[in-house]
Each structure stands twice: as C-alpha cells, then as structure tokens.
C-alpha cells in the first residue's frame, strides 16, 4: 500500500513538473506600419476655384 501511495505521489509530482516545459516562448516579429507619403500637386490648388468663381461673378455683374 505504501508503494502504491508513493507511486501515485511521484506520478502527480512528475506530471506537474513537465506540464509547462522550459522552452522559450515563441514571439512573432512586430511589423512597423508603412509610412505613405502623398504627393501634393501644388499649393495654389485651393486658390483656383475661388478665383474662377470671382471671375464668373464679375462677368455676370458687368453684363
């Protein structure tokens, strides 16, 4: 009976000792987000539409 209790205690101790293992955790490499640069056409793009609108209003007022 003592041998059976000793065998049971050793088997319980052995299974918990090897349950997690000592292997290093595998970590996936972290990817840096890609930087996207957008090219702007020109700085006067916001000026063209109001100038055209002003030209149309001036032409309508002159006629």
Gaussian input, Z-matrix of N, CA and C with variables (Angstrom, degrees):
# hf/3-21g

backbone

0 1
 N
 C     1     B1
 C     2     B2     1     A1
 N     3     B3     2     A2     1     D1
 C     4     B4     3     A3     2     D2
 C     5     B5     4     A4     3     D3
 N     6     B6     5     A5     4     D4
 C     7     B7     6     A6     5     D5
 C     8     B8     7     A7     6     D6
 N     9     B9     8     A8     7     D7
 C    10    B10     9     A9     8     D8
 C    11    B11    10    A10     9     D9
 N    12    B12    11    A11    10    D10
 C    13    B13    12    A12    11    D11
 C    14    B14    13    A13    12    D12
 N    15    B15    14    A14    13    D13
 C    16    B16    15    A15    14    D14
 C    17    B17    16    A16    15    D15
 N    18    B18    17    A17    16    D16
 C    19    B19    18    A18    17    D17
 C    20    B20    19    A19    18    D18
 N    21    B21    20    A20    19    D19
 C    22    B22    21    A21    20    D20
 C    23    B23    22    A22    21    D21
 N    24    B24    23    A23    22    D22
 C    25    B25    24    A24    23    D23
 C    26    B26    25    A25    24    D24
 N    27    B27    26    A26    25    D25
 C    28    B28    27    A27    26    D26
 C    29    B29    28    A28    27    D27
 N    30    B30    29    A29    28    D28
 C    31    B31    30    A30    29    D29
 C    32    B32    31    A31    30    D30
 N    33    B33    32    A32    31    D31
 C    34    B34    33    A33    32    D32
 C    35    B35    34    A34    33    D33
 N    36    B36    35    A35    34    D34
 C    37    B37    36    A36    35    D35
 C    38    B38    37    A37    36    D36
 N    39    B39    38    A38    37    D37
 C    40    B40    39    A39    38    D38
 C    41    B41    40    A40    39    D39
 N    42    B42    41    A41    40    D40
 C    43    B43    42    A42    41    D41
 C    44    B44    43    A43    42    D42
 N    45    B45    44    A44    43    D43
 C    46    B46    45    A45    44    D44
 C    47    B47    46    A46    45    D45
 N    48    B48    47    A47    46    D46
 C    49    B49    48    A48    47    D47
 C    50    B50    49    A49    48    D48
 N    51    B51    50    A50    49    D49
 C    52    B52    51    A51    50    D50
 C    53    B53    52    A52    51    D51
 N    54    B54    53    A53    52    D52
 C    55    B55    54    A54    53    D53
 C    56    B56    55    A55    54    D54
 N    57    B57    56    A56    55    D55
 C    58    B58    57    A57    56    D56
 C    59    B59    58    A58    57    D57
 N    60    B60    59    A59    58    D58
 C    61    B61    60    A60    59    D59
 C    62    B62    61    A61    60    D60
 N    63    B63    62    A62    61    D61
 C    64    B64    63    A63    62    D62
 C    65    B65    64    A64    63    D63
 N    66    B66    65    A65    64    D64
 C    67    B67    66    A66    65    D65
 C    68    B68    67    A67    66    D66
 N    69    B69    68    A68    67    D67
 C    70    B70    69    A69    68    D68
 C    71    B71    70    A70    69    D69
 N    72    B72    71    A71    70    D70
 C    73    B73    72    A72    71    D71
 C    74    B74    73    A73    72    D72
 N    75    B75    74    A74    73    D73
 C    76    B76    75    A75    74    D74
 C    77    B77    76    A76    75    D75
 N    78    B78    77    A77    76    D76
 C    79    B79    78    A78    77    D77
 C    80    B80    79    A79    78    D78
 N    81    B81    80    A80    79    D79
 C    82    B82    81    A81    80    D80
 C    83    B83    82    A82    81    D81
 N    84    B84    83    A83    82    D82
 C    85    B85    84    A84    83    D83
 C    86    B86    85    A85    84    D84
 N    87    B87    86    A86    85    D85
 C    88    B88    87    A87    86    D86
 C    89    B89    88    A88    87    D87
 N    90    B90    89    A89    88    D88
 C    91    B91    90    A90    89    D89
 C    92    B92    91    A91    90    D90
 N    93    B93    92    A92    91    D91
 C    94    B94    93    A93    92    D92
 C    95    B95    94    A94    93    D93
 N    96    B96    95    A95    94    D94
 C    97    B97    96    A96    95    D95
 C    98    B98    97    A97    96    D96
 N    99    B99    98    A98    97    D97
 C   100   B100    99    A99    98    D98
 C   101   B101   100   A100    99    D99
 N   102   B102   101   A101   100   D100
 C   103   B103   102   A102   101   D101
 C   104   B104   103   A103   102   D102
 N   105   B105   104   A104   103   D103
 C   106   B106   105   A105   104   D104
 C   107   B107   106   A106   105   D105
 N   108   B108   107   A107   106   D106
 C   109   B109   108   A108   107   D107
 C   110   B110   109   A109   108   D108
 N   111   B111   110   A110   109   D109
 C   112   B112   111   A111   110   D110
 C   113   B113   112   A112   111   D111
 N   114   B114   113   A113   112   D112
 C   115   B115   114   A114   113   D113
 C   116   B116   115   A115   114   D114
 N   117   B117   116   A116   115   D115
 C   118   B118   117   A117   116   D116
 C   119   B119   118   A118   117   D117
 N   120   B120   119   A119   118   D118
 C   121   B121   120   A120   119   D119
 C   122   B122   121   A121   120   D120
 N   123   B123   122   A122   121   D121
 C   124   B124   123   A123   122   D122
 C   125   B125   124   A124   123   D123
 N   126   B126   125   A125   124   D124
 C   127   B127   126   A126   125   D125
 C   128   B128   127   A127   126   D126
 N   129   B129   128   A128   127   D127
 C   130   B130   129   A129   128   D128
 C   131   B131   130   A130   129   D129
 N   132   B132   131   A131   130   D130
 C   133   B133   132   A132   131   D131
 C   134   B134   133   A133   132   D132
 N   135   B135   134   A134   133   D133
 C   136   B136   135   A135   134   D134
 C   137   B137   136   A136   135   D135
 N   138   B138   137   A137   136   D136
 C   139   B139   138   A138   137   D137
 C   140   B140   139   A139   138   D138
 N   141   B141   140   A140   139   D139
 C   142   B142   141   A141   140   D140
 C   143   B143   142   A142   141   D141
 N   144   B144   143   A143   142   D142
 C   145   B145   144   A144   143   D143
 C   146   B146   145   A145   144   D144
 N   147   B147   146   A146   145   D145
 C   148   B148   147   A147   146   D146
 C   149   B149   148   A148   147   D147
 N   150   B150   149   A149   148   D148
 C   151   B151   150   A150   149   D149
 C   152   B152   151   A151   150   D150
 N   153   B153   152   A152   151   D151
 C   154   B154   153   A153   152   D152
 C   155   B155   154   A154   153   D153
 N   156   B156   155   A155   154   D154
 C   157   B157   156   A156   155   D155
 C   158   B158   157   A157   156   D156
 N   159   B159   158   A158   157   D157
 C   160   B160   159   A159   158   D158
 C   161   B161   160   A160   159   D159
 N   162   B162   161   A161   160   D160
 C   163   B163   162   A162   161   D161
 C   164   B164   163   A163   162   D162
 N   165   B165   164   A164   163   D163
 C   166   B166   165   A165   164   D164
 C   167   B167   166   A166   165   D165
 N   168   B168   167   A167   166   D166
 C   169   B169   168   A168   167   D167
 C   170   B170   169   A169   168   D168
 N   171   B171   170   A170   169   D169
 C   172   B172   171   A171   170   D170
 C   173   B173   172   A172   171   D171
 N   174   B174   173   A173   172   D172
 C   175   B175   174   A174   173   D173
 C   176   B176   175   A175   174   D174
 N   177   B177   176   A176   175   D175
 C   178   B178   177   A177   176   D176
 C   179   B179   178   A178   177   D177
 N   180   B180   179   A179   178   D178
 C   181   B181   180   A180   179   D179
 C   182   B182   181   A181   180   D180
 N   183   B183   182   A182   181   D181
 C   184   B184   183   A183   182   D182
 C   185   B185   184   A184   183   D183
 N   186   B186   185   A185   184   D184
 C   187   B187   186   A186   185   D185
 C   188   B188   187   A187   186   D186

   B1=1.4457
   B2=1.5234
   B3=1.3534
   B4=1.4564
   B5=1.5272
   B6=1.3353
   B7=1.4641
   B8=1.5270
   B9=1.3157
   B10=1.4609
   B11=1.5321
   B12=1.3304
   B13=1.4601
   B14=1.5254
   B15=1.3449
   B16=1.4624
   B17=1.5266
   B18=1.3208
   B19=1.4632
   B20=1.5256
   B21=1.3237
   B22=1.4598
   B23=1.5280
   B24=1.3308
   B25=1.4629
   B26=1.5246
   B27=1.3328
   B28=1.4645
   B29=1.5297
   B30=1.3165
   B31=1.4680
   B32=1.5261
   B33=1.3331
   B34=1.4648
   B35=1.5237
   B36=1.3315
   B37=1.4633
   B38=1.5268
   B39=1.3140
   B40=1.4575
   B41=1.5287
   B42=1.3197
   B43=1.4658
   B44=1.5158
   B45=1.3182
   B46=1.4604
   B47=1.5199
   B48=1.3299
   B49=1.4574
   B50=1.5202
   B51=1.3277
   B52=1.4574
   B53=1.5276
   B54=1.3213
   B55=1.4613
   B56=1.5245
   B57=1.3213
   B58=1.4607
   B59=1.5019
   B60=1.2983
   B61=1.4534
   B62=1.5219
   B63=1.3108
   B64=1.4551
   B65=1.5242
   B66=1.3165
   B67=1.4599
   B68=1.5267
   B69=1.3254
   B70=1.4545
   B71=1.5316
   B72=1.3192
   B73=1.4677
   B74=1.5262
   B75=1.3168
   B76=1.4598
   B77=1.5187
   B78=1.3288
   B79=1.4570
   B80=1.5189
   B81=1.3242
   B82=1.4518
   B83=1.5241
   B84=1.3246
   B85=1.4696
   B86=1.5279
   B87=1.3157
   B88=1.4593
   B89=1.5220
   B90=1.3285
   B91=1.4627
   B92=1.5285
   B93=1.3271
   B94=1.4553
   B95=1.5261
   B96=1.3269
   B97=1.4695
   B98=1.5276
   B99=1.3186
   B100=1.4578
   B101=1.5253
   B102=1.3276
   B103=1.4547
   B104=1.5213
   B105=1.3192
   B106=1.4631
   B107=1.5178
   B108=1.3388
   B109=1.4569
   B110=1.5161
   B111=1.3159
   B112=1.4532
   B113=1.5196
   B114=1.3077
   B115=1.4588
   B116=1.5232
   B117=1.3290
   B118=1.4545
   B119=1.5181
   B120=1.3154
   B121=1.4641
   B122=1.5244
   B123=1.3193
   B124=1.4602
   B125=1.5151
   B126=1.3187
   B127=1.4551
   B128=1.5242
   B129=1.3405
   B130=1.4617
   B131=1.5222
   B132=1.3113
   B133=1.4636
   B134=1.5181
   B135=1.3103
   B136=1.4560
   B137=1.5148
   B138=1.3386
   B139=1.4549
   B140=1.5270
   B141=1.3218
   B142=1.4620
   B143=1.5265
   B144=1.3048
   B145=1.4698
   B146=1.5311
   B147=1.3324
   B148=1.4764
   B149=1.5302
   B150=1.3378
   B151=1.4636
   B152=1.5248
   B153=1.3327
   B154=1.4607
   B155=1.5232
   B156=1.3149
   B157=1.4606
   B158=1.5257
   B159=1.3367
   B160=1.4578
   B161=1.5250
   B162=1.3271
   B163=1.4592
   B164=1.5304
   B165=1.3257
   B166=1.4674
   B167=1.5242
   B168=1.3275
   B169=1.4686
   B170=1.5252
   B171=1.3373
   B172=1.4696
   B173=1.5232
   B174=1.3344
   B175=1.4658
   B176=1.5236
   B177=1.3170
   B178=1.4649
   B179=1.5262
   B180=1.3326
   B181=1.4610
   B182=1.5251
   B183=1.3296
   B184=1.4640
   B185=1.5239
   B186=1.3063
   B187=1.4701
   B188=1.4995
   A1=110.64
   A2=116.29
   A3=119.72
   A4=110.15
   A5=116.24
   A6=119.34
   A7=110.74
   A8=116.13
   A9=119.98
   A10=110.76
   A11=117.33
   A12=121.26
   A13=110.64
   A14=116.91
   A15=121.28
   A16=110.62
   A17=116.98
   A18=120.80
   A19=110.78
   A20=117.44
   A21=120.89
   A22=110.85
   A23=116.76
   A24=120.52
   A25=111.07
   A26=117.00
   A27=120.22
   A28=111.70
   A29=116.54
   A30=118.74
   A31=111.32
   A32=117.20
   A33=120.41
   A34=110.23
   A35=116.94
   A36=120.47
   A37=111.10
   A38=117.90
   A39=121.05
   A40=111.33
   A41=117.78
   A42=118.81
   A43=111.83
   A44=118.54
   A45=119.42
   A46=111.08
   A47=117.53
   A48=119.97
   A49=111.35
   A50=118.05
   A51=121.02
   A52=113.17
   A53=117.07
   A54=119.11
   A55=112.13
   A56=117.51
   A57=119.80
   A58=113.14
   A59=117.10
   A60=120.12
   A61=110.88
   A62=116.37
   A63=121.24
   A64=111.72
   A65=118.09
   A66=121.06
   A67=109.59
   A68=115.32
   A69=120.27
   A70=109.25
   A71=117.28
   A72=118.55
   A73=110.57
   A74=116.14
   A75=121.49
   A76=108.09
   A77=115.92
   A78=120.67
   A79=108.83
   A80=116.34
   A81=120.59
   A82=109.29
   A83=117.29
   A84=118.96
   A85=110.87
   A86=115.20
   A87=120.83
   A88=108.28
   A89=115.99
   A90=120.49
   A91=109.40
   A92=115.89
   A93=120.56
   A94=108.87
   A95=117.56
   A96=118.66
   A97=110.94
   A98=115.91
   A99=121.03
   A100=109.56
   A101=115.53
   A102=121.19
   A103=107.85
   A104=115.86
   A105=121.02
   A106=108.37
   A107=115.64
   A108=120.27
   A109=108.65
   A110=116.04
   A111=120.34
   A112=108.67
   A113=115.59
   A114=120.27
   A115=109.27
   A116=115.32
   A117=119.72
   A118=108.48
   A119=116.25
   A120=119.55
   A121=110.89
   A122=118.00
   A123=120.65
   A124=108.86
   A125=115.73
   A126=119.42
   A127=111.81
   A128=118.12
   A129=120.77
   A130=112.73
   A131=118.61
   A132=120.90
   A133=111.31
   A134=118.84
   A135=121.38
   A136=113.14
   A137=118.30
   A138=122.18
   A139=111.35
   A140=117.44
   A141=121.76
   A142=111.68
   A143=118.21
   A144=121.55
   A145=111.65
   A146=120.41
   A147=118.41
   A148=113.27
   A149=117.47
   A150=119.12
   A151=111.59
   A152=117.18
   A153=120.28
   A154=110.97
   A155=117.43
   A156=121.15
   A157=110.87
   A158=116.72
   A159=121.21
   A160=110.84
   A161=116.65
   A162=121.56
   A163=111.18
   A164=117.02
   A165=121.08
   A166=110.67
   A167=117.71
   A168=120.96
   A169=110.27
   A170=116.66
   A171=120.15
   A172=110.87
   A173=116.72
   A174=119.62
   A175=110.64
   A176=117.60
   A177=120.67
   A178=110.82
   A179=116.87
   A180=120.26
   A181=111.27
   A182=117.55
   A183=121.10
   A184=111.74
   A185=117.72
   A186=118.60
   A187=113.45
   D1=-36.79
   D2=179.44
   D3=-66.09
   D4=-37.57
   D5=-179.53
   D6=-66.63
   D7=-36.55
   D8=179.34
   D9=-66.96
   D10=-41.94
   D11=178.50
   D12=-66.57
   D13=-39.63
   D14=178.47
   D15=-65.93
   D16=-41.55
   D17=178.87
   D18=-65.28
   D19=-39.50
   D20=178.69
   D21=-66.36
   D22=-41.60
   D23=179.65
   D24=-66.21
   D25=-40.44
   D26=179.01
   D27=-68.00
   D28=-37.60
   D29=179.83
   D30=-68.63
   D31=-37.18
   D32=176.97
   D33=-66.81
   D34=-41.69
   D35=179.77
   D36=-67.52
   D37=-36.63
   D38=-177.95
   D39=-71.82
   D40=-37.22
   D41=-179.20
   D42=-70.60
   D43=-34.89
   D44=178.76
   D45=-75.20
   D46=-26.46
   D47=179.34
   D48=-71.26
   D49=-33.33
   D50=-177.84
   D51=-100.84
   D52=5.68
   D53=-174.23
   D54=-64.21
   D55=-46.02
   D56=-176.26
   D57=-92.37
   D58=-26.51
   D59=-176.96
   D60=73.09
   D61=168.99
   D62=-179.03
   D63=-114.11
   D64=19.22
   D65=-179.29
   D66=-72.07
   D67=146.33
   D68=178.08
   D69=-68.09
   D70=140.81
   D71=178.09
   D72=-68.36
   D73=142.78
   D74=-179.90
   D75=-90.80
   D76=120.47
   D77=-179.38
   D78=-110.42
   D79=134.06
   D80=177.98
   D81=-76.49
   D82=144.49
   D83=178.94
   D84=-66.76
   D85=142.57
   D86=-179.08
   D87=-88.97
   D88=123.34
   D89=179.58
   D90=-88.47
   D91=133.03
   D92=175.73
   D93=-78.56
   D94=141.12
   D95=179.41
   D96=-66.89
   D97=142.82
   D98=-179.08
   D99=-75.47
   D100=137.19
   D101=178.64
   D102=-93.53
   D103=123.59
   D104=-179.04
   D105=-108.45
   D106=120.12
   D107=176.88
   D108=-100.51
   D109=125.73
   D110=177.87
   D111=-100.03
   D112=131.27
   D113=179.20
   D114=-83.13
   D115=132.50
   D116=176.78
   D117=-93.14
   D118=144.98
   D119=-175.94
   D120=-72.44
   D121=-55.11
   D122=177.58
   D123=-160.93
   D124=165.31
   D125=-179.13
   D126=-84.77
   D127=-13.32
   D128=-178.20
   D129=-92.25
   D130=9.70
   D131=-177.74
   D132=-65.98
   D133=-30.91
   D134=179.00
   D135=-80.12
   D136=-6.62
   D137=-177.55
   D138=-98.99
   D139=-25.66
   D140=-173.26
   D141=-64.71
   D142=-46.80
   D143=-176.93
   D144=-64.22
   D145=-47.04
   D146=177.08
   D147=-63.32
   D148=-34.93
   D149=177.60
   D150=-65.90
   D151=-40.34
   D152=176.74
   D153=-64.79
   D154=-39.68
   D155=177.87
   D156=-64.15
   D157=-41.36
   D158=177.60
   D159=-64.07
   D160=-39.13
   D161=178.42
   D162=-64.38
   D163=-41.52
   D164=178.46
   D165=-66.35
   D166=-41.61
   D167=179.37
   D168=-65.93
   D169=-40.09
   D170=178.81
   D171=-66.06
   D172=-38.83
   D173=178.75
   D174=-67.71
   D175=-36.43
   D176=179.02
   D177=-70.43
   D178=-35.13
   D179=179.83
   D180=-73.01
   D181=-30.48
   D182=-178.02
   D183=-75.68
   D184=-22.82
   D185=-175.37
   D186=-90.99

